[in-house]
């Protein structure tokens, strides 16, 4: 790691601790040449392969903005969306892959979104599962009803 002050090609780690979300490490470093200290943040990279083939870094903000559209007019808060995005990122990182297709991210959003709001889930699923007709919606709604009834009868 180059010193940002004198550009010396080495530095010594003085302190390390995980960040608030647990997905990165903050390191306090000291340059052996000039003695100045600086901080770095270390994260495991996760890249998204878009449909066009373009590769870009994973972004929780993009998940939130995409799901926010499906949640318009629904009783879903920004905090709910932030938790959903965190759950999706944790699910994706648990696979161990360093690259993931954008479509796979959309599919990973579906289960936690369904728990959050079933109407928003149907809106979002209509895009990612390619609903082409009213029958597709009816099938998805029927599936939700059956699973909802099974959950009620299990209680």
C-alpha positions as CSV (number, residue, x, y, z in Angstrom):
1,X,0.0,0.0,0.0
2,X,1.6,3.3,-1.1
3,X,1.7,6.1,1.5
4,X,-0.7,8.8,0.3
5,X,1.6,11.5,1.6
6,X,5.2,10.5,0.5
7,X,4.3,7.7,-2.0
8,X,6.6,5.2,-0.1
9,X,5.7,1.7,-1.4
10,X,5.1,0.2,2.0
11,X,3.1,0.8,5.2
12,X,2.6,-1.0,8.5
13,X,-0.9,-1.9,9.8
14,X,-1.3,-0.3,13.3
15,X,-5.0,-1.3,13.9
16,X,-7.7,-3.3,12.2
17,X,-11.4,-3.6,12.9
18,X,-14.5,-4.6,11.1
19,X,-17.0,-1.9,9.9
20,X,-20.5,-1.5,11.2
21,X,-22.0,-3.8,8.6
22,X,-19.4,-6.5,9.0
23,X,-18.6,-6.6,5.3
24,X,-15.5,-4.5,5.3
25,X,-12.3,-4.0,7.4
26,X,-11.0,-0.6,8.4
27,X,-7.2,-0.6,8.8
28,X,-5.2,2.2,10.3
29,X,-1.7,2.3,8.7
30,X,1.6,4.1,9.3
31,X,4.2,4.9,6.8
32,X,7.8,3.7,7.9
33,X,9.3,6.5,5.8
34,X,7.4,9.7,6.8
35,X,5.7,8.3,10.0
36,X,2.3,9.7,9.0
37,X,-0.9,7.6,9.6
38,X,-3.8,7.0,7.2
39,X,-6.9,4.7,7.0
40,X,-7.9,2.2,4.4
41,X,-11.0,0.2,3.9
42,X,-10.8,-3.4,2.6
43,X,-13.8,-5.2,1.1
44,X,-14.2,-8.4,-0.9
45,X,-15.1,-7.4,-4.5
46,X,-18.4,-8.5,-6.0
47,X,-19.1,-7.7,-9.6
48,X,-22.4,-7.8,-11.5
49,X,-22.5,-8.9,-15.1
50,X,-25.2,-6.9,-16.9
51,X,-27.3,-8.3,-19.8
52,X,-25.2,-6.2,-22.2
53,X,-22.1,-8.0,-20.9
54,X,-20.8,-4.9,-19.0
55,X,-19.3,-5.6,-15.6
56,X,-19.8,-3.2,-12.8
57,X,-19.4,-3.3,-9.0
58,X,-22.4,-4.6,-6.9
59,X,-24.5,-1.8,-5.4
60,X,-27.1,-2.0,-2.6
61,X,-28.3,1.3,-3.8
62,X,-29.4,-0.1,-7.1
63,X,-31.3,-2.9,-5.3
64,X,-33.1,-0.3,-3.2
65,X,-34.0,1.9,-6.2
66,X,-35.2,-1.0,-8.3
67,X,-37.4,-2.4,-5.4
68,X,-38.6,1.1,-4.5
69,X,-40.4,1.3,-7.8
70,X,-42.3,-2.0,-7.0
71,X,-43.1,-0.6,-3.6
72,X,-44.7,2.6,-4.7
73,X,-47.9,3.2,-2.8
74,X,-47.2,0.3,-0.4
75,X,-46.4,0.6,3.4
76,X,-42.7,-0.1,2.9
77,X,-40.1,2.2,4.6
78,X,-36.6,3.2,3.5
79,X,-35.3,1.2,6.5
80,X,-37.2,-1.9,5.2
81,X,-35.6,-1.5,1.8
82,X,-32.1,-1.1,3.3
83,X,-32.6,-4.4,5.3
84,X,-33.8,-6.1,2.2
85,X,-30.8,-5.0,0.2
86,X,-28.5,-6.1,3.0
87,X,-30.2,-9.6,3.1
88,X,-29.8,-9.9,-0.7
89,X,-26.1,-9.0,-0.6
90,X,-25.5,-11.5,2.2
91,X,-27.3,-14.2,0.2
92,X,-25.2,-13.4,-2.9
93,X,-21.9,-13.2,-1.0
94,X,-22.7,-16.6,0.7
95,X,-22.4,-18.2,-2.7
96,X,-18.7,-17.4,-2.8
97,X,-18.9,-16.1,-6.3
98,X,-17.0,-12.9,-7.2
99,X,-19.2,-12.3,-10.3
100,X,-23.0,-12.7,-10.5
101,X,-25.5,-12.1,-13.3
102,X,-27.9,-9.2,-12.9
103,X,-30.8,-11.5,-13.4
104,X,-29.6,-13.7,-10.6
105,X,-29.7,-10.7,-8.3
106,X,-33.3,-10.0,-9.4
107,X,-34.2,-13.6,-8.5
108,X,-32.4,-13.3,-5.1
109,X,-34.6,-10.2,-4.3
110,X,-37.8,-12.2,-4.7
111,X,-37.9,-14.2,-1.4
112,X,-37.2,-11.3,1.0
113,X,-39.4,-9.0,-1.0
114,X,-42.3,-11.5,-0.8
115,X,-41.9,-11.5,3.0
116,X,-41.9,-7.7,3.1
117,X,-44.9,-7.1,0.8
118,X,-46.7,-9.5,-1.5
119,X,-48.1,-6.8,-3.8
120,X,-44.6,-5.4,-4.3
121,X,-43.4,-9.0,-4.8
122,X,-45.9,-9.5,-7.6
123,X,-44.9,-6.3,-9.3
124,X,-41.2,-7.1,-9.1
125,X,-41.7,-10.8,-10.1
126,X,-43.7,-9.8,-13.2
127,X,-40.5,-8.3,-14.6
128,X,-37.9,-10.9,-13.4
129,X,-40.1,-14.0,-14.1
130,X,-41.3,-12.6,-17.4
131,X,-45.0,-12.5,-16.8
132,X,-46.6,-12.2,-20.3
133,X,-50.3,-12.5,-19.5
134,X,-53.0,-12.2,-16.9
135,X,-52.8,-16.0,-16.5
136,X,-49.2,-15.6,-15.3
137,X,-50.4,-13.1,-12.6
138,X,-53.3,-15.4,-11.7
139,X,-51.0,-18.4,-11.3
140,X,-48.6,-16.4,-9.1
141,X,-51.5,-15.1,-7.0
142,X,-53.0,-18.6,-6.6
143,X,-49.6,-19.9,-5.5
144,X,-49.4,-17.1,-2.9
145,X,-52.9,-17.9,-1.6
146,X,-52.1,-21.6,-1.2
147,X,-48.9,-21.0,0.6
148,X,-50.5,-18.3,2.8
149,X,-53.3,-20.7,3.7
150,X,-50.8,-23.5,4.4
151,X,-48.9,-21.1,6.7
152,X,-52.1,-20.2,8.6
153,X,-53.2,-23.8,9.0
154,X,-49.7,-24.7,10.4
155,X,-50.1,-22.2,13.2
